[in-house]
Amino acid sequence: MNELEDENYPFRIRYVPDDKVGYLEQYSPENKSTKGNYYRFGHSLYFRIKNLIFNYDLISDSNRYFKDSKHTVNTEESCSGDVEFGLINYLGVKPALSYLGTDKEIQDIAIKIKESENDNVGFNSFAGPESTGGFLNLDLLLTKSFFQNMKELVLSEKLQDIILEVNAAHYPGIYENYRRDIRILANKDMVDNKADMHKITDSHNSGGYEERWSKDFTLHLSYPNKTLFVADEESE
């Protein structure tokens, strides 16, 4: 049984081959009418990050089940926030983000940002598709210096905008219909004829979480150069 049948999703998905890599098609299970064709997305995804809350955790670890284990104490700094998908383009249109098989946008997008001990960076995500829209959790790993600079700007209320730009050309499971309708194929099992799919038409969960880490992203921090007005007391 197809995963969409189990969850009572409004649409079914099938793979349609063509002279290139093919595309995915949503269709109504009731009358078989097509509800949209989706091609592999090869551009950038934009996420606006808001309401950041910073966390500073002390982690004490002692494994009593191993004789030679040592007690370790570490600290970890991170932050979490809400996310709004998409930027308004030159046509005045803001794209929508949904899961294939659904007819509702993803409303709940959250992010967790951590600083790296070894200056490694990366972007990852966890998909939670549901017939009612579902959720998407983002993970971002930054260098220690950049994380601390961002923290200072946020806490001093100097940041105007935080935009995460992700190059989705090689990120798994992202599809589009004319750039306005962006869709995530969460699992390959959601496709009726998944065995026929081209290797490029993959799903978000084609590999494991560790395999999904991407280094193709840009984090934009923007802050205005404010000039404070100082009243001239002699002119009063």
N, C-alpha and C positions, 0 to 999 in steps of 0.2 A: 504493500500500500504506500502511495506517495505521501510524504510528510505533510503536504498541504491538505490532504484529505483528513488526516488525523486532527488537525487544528482548526478545521472549518474556515480556511482562508477563502476569500471571495473569488480569487483567480487561481488558475493553474498555469504552469510554465512548461514550455517545450523549446527545444533547441532546433533552429532552422539553419541548415548549411547553405552557403552561397559560394561564390568563386573566391572568397577570401577566407575569413575565419568563422563566418557565420554570426548569428545573433540569437538572442533569447526573445521569446514571444509570450506575452501574457494573454490568456484567453478565458472566456467565461465558460465554466463547466456546464452551464445550463443550456446555452444556445450555440456554444463553440465560436462565438464571435471574437475577433481579435481586439484586445484592449491596449495594445502598444508593443512596439518593437524596440529592443534595447541592445545597443552595441557596446563593446568594451570601451570604458572611459579612459581617455588618454591625456587628460588635462589636470589642473590643480583643483583640489577641494579646499574651501575656506571655512574656518571655524572662528567665530568671535568668542573669546573667553571672558567671563564676567564673574563677579562676586567671589574672588579668590580668598580662601581662608588658609592661613599658614599653620602647619603643625610641626611640633618639635617633640620627638618621641625618644625615650630611653628604653632600650631593649636589653633585658637581662635573660641570658640563656644558660641553663645548666641541665645537661642530660644525665640523669641519675641512672639510666639503664646501661651505660657504658662505663666500664671501670676507669679508663684513662681519659675520660672526657673532662674538659676544663670549663670553668665558669667564665663566660664572656659578657662584657657589658659594652654596648654600642649605642650611639645616638644616630637618629635618622631625621633629616629635615625634608619636608614635602609640603605641597599645597594642593588644594582641590577647589573646583569651581564648577559653575554652570556654563553651558556652551550653547551658542546660537549658530545654526548652520547657514552658510551662504552669505554672499555680499550682493547688493544690487548692481547689475551690470549696466553697460552703456545704453541698453534699451529700456532701463527702468524696471527690469524683471529680476526677481530674486528666486533662485532655483529651490526646488523642494527635494528633500531627502527621505526616501522610504525604502522598505524592504520589498523585494519582488514577491508577488503573491498577495500583497495587501492593497487596500485602497485608502490608507491613512498615512500621513506623514509621521516620522519619528519625532515625538514630542520631548522625550526625556534623554538628553545628551549631557553627559558629565565627563570631567577630566580630572586625572590625578597626575601631578607633576613632581618628579623627584630629581634630586641632584645626584650626580654620579661621582663615585670615589676615584675612578680612573679616567675621568674626562671622556667617557663614552657617551654617545647620544643615540636617541632612537625614538621612533613613533610606533605605537601599536594600538589595537582596538579589540573590544570584545562585543560581539553581536548578540542581541537578544530579540529576535523576531517574534512578533505576536500578531494575531489577526487584527487586533485593535491598534496596531502601530508599532509597539515594542519600544526598546531602549537601545542606546549605544554608549558604551563606556570607552573613553580614550585614555591612553597612557603616554606620557611624554618624559623622556630622560634627557636632562640637560647637564652641561658642564657645571662644576661647582661655582666658578666665577660668574657665569651668566645667571645662574639661579639666584645668587646673592645680590647681583645688581638689580635683577627684576624685583626681588623681594624689597629692596630698599626703595625703589621707585613706587611700588604698590603701597607700602606702608606710609610713605610720605605723601601719598595722594597726588603724585606727579604724572602718573600714567593716564593717558586719554583713551588708548585702545590697545588691546592685545589680540592680534590676529595670527592664527596658526594656518599656514599654507602647506598642504600635503600634496606632493606629486603622486598622483594616483595611477600613472601610466603602468607602473610595475607592482602596484599594490593589489592584492587579490580580491576579486569579487565585486568590483565597482563597474556599473553599467549606466548608460545614459540614453535619453531620448531627446535629441536636440539641445543638450546642455541645460534645459530648464527642469527636466524631470530626471533626477539622479536616483539610482536604485542599487541596493546591495543584495546580492545573491548570498544568503547566509550559508546554505548547505547545498551540496550537489544533489542530494537526495530529493530536493524540491523540484527537480527537472524530470519530466516524464521519461524522456529518452536520454538520460544522462550518459549512457554508454557511447552515444554518437557525438558527444561534445568535442570540439577542438581543444587542444591542450591549453590554449590561451584563454578560452572561455571558462575560467576557473571560478570557484566559489570562495567566499571569505574564509571559510573553515577548511579549505582544501588541505592545508598543513596545520600543524599545531601552533600554539601561541608563540613559542620561542622562534619558530620559523618565520613568523609574520613580521618581526621587527624590521622597520624600514629606517634608513638614514636620509631619505629624500624628502626633507621638509625644511621650512623656514618659519621662524617665530618672529613676527614683527611687533616691536614695542614702539608705540608712538606717544610722544608727549609734547605739548605746546610750549613754545618759548614765551612765557608770560612776562609782560612788562608792567610792573606795579605803578599805579598812579600815586604820586606823593603831592599832597596839597601844599601850596605855597602860602604859608601863614601870613606873609607880609601883604599879600594881595587881598586878604579878607578885610 
